[in-house]
């Protein structure tokens, strides 16, 4: 009853009945937001942080974004391009120099932009968990060298193959040219300048307290209190970021401004390059790109999951709208629910 009352208090004049959708699907918690380039038009959260307990989810809670964080990694690369530390044509061999082991293959000579658009020929998976030291932090360079030791699956730019490993390579290149960790770079180059204060990496919740949404797996069961409840830390450039809906909105708004050359942090030309897509491609730098009538043309979309949480975002620059959906569960049904929420928000014309 507590969760239902709390949800209803958030849904006054809401564009959709988030509580009804969540209850019908049996999800622990469900959140959504509608934003324009300049403001949050609506946001709401329904449900509980953890099934079997009564603590309601809060609109200020942190949500795991999974691969929706790839757009943030691409944005970080743009910041480093603007600073002259990288270019879109920089290769891992140029970034790491003499540090590269002899075992690397032709992947070491692929330009950065191909790793960001999943056209580098990088493997989908590699054995990199061993580079996630609990004592010393992730050895991202070691992970990158392992990835680059795999034979390319395709010539550079020849074929789209979604690859988390390619984004880990990009994050490692950023570390190599700055001498700072990917996590520190994200904080200094993106989170802090955009006023994002809730961001972190890895699991949102404290094992000892029900202080954030707890991750679940179908059939809607909370994960046990052990491990990190996320991918290894070395995986961060491919998607371990979490933050509140309001803070995620700040990044999405900055991305919307980039397309108009109005970025707060990037020169217009570099900012607009984040909206560009190679001829014949459907994936840009951190975004799937699709044409949708309701969006007035081009829309940018990405979903994210660590198999325990799910996030979805659609950005429609032509109508100055973006739609964000988050939940602390995963599965095919969850994806359908997220699509239903976006469809309802679009149809509400909020």
C-alpha angles and dihedrals in degrees: 000000000000092000093048094050091047092049093050091051089059095046101063107136088357118165091229137019098252093175093055092050093048094046094049091051094044094231122158096228136354129190135180142172140193116209141175126204090272108031150013105258095189140346132177142168130202134188138021133310092235131017112244092033132081103225106122122227112251129221087236094054122121121250131199109243100190112184092358081083090069089082087057091052089051089050090052089053089052090053090053091047088053089051092051093242092114139012127205086252096053112122128210088248090058093044097048099030114175091002091076112104121231090249095075119111134209088295086083089068098052117112120250095245091063091056089052093049095044092245099111096097088243119158119260091229139016136177099262104132090099089067091066102093116189091208104041104025127245120331094216094170090057090051091049092051090052091050092048090052090069118095112255113260092212139002113276112285094003102110141013112241117164107234129177086187091064090059091049087055089052091050090049091051089054090053092047095055096042105034089228131110120258089243093053091047092052091052096047100036101037121004099049098040091049093047094247105157105163099058123123142146129256129002118009100209132076112234091223098046137040090231101134138022109297118224118249136189127207132303077048100267124148115247115250120262097259139090124017096296088223142067117290114287091245085068094065100112089057095049133310099120123125132182143142123287090249092053092046086053089057091059094044090050090052089051089051090052090050091064090057093046090248100116116151092217109025136064110254097251094051092043093053091049088070087067095048124105127197114251111279093008128120098196123069130178101319097336141089107225123211139161115240127177092218089055093053090242129319119040131180120219140175137168126202135198141161088193089263103060134030136208133178132186133183120188119195107185095180092062095033094240139123129184122208127191128182137176137167095232138065141209140097092288090054091055090052090050092051090051089049091052093050091047090051093048092049092049092048088063089215 
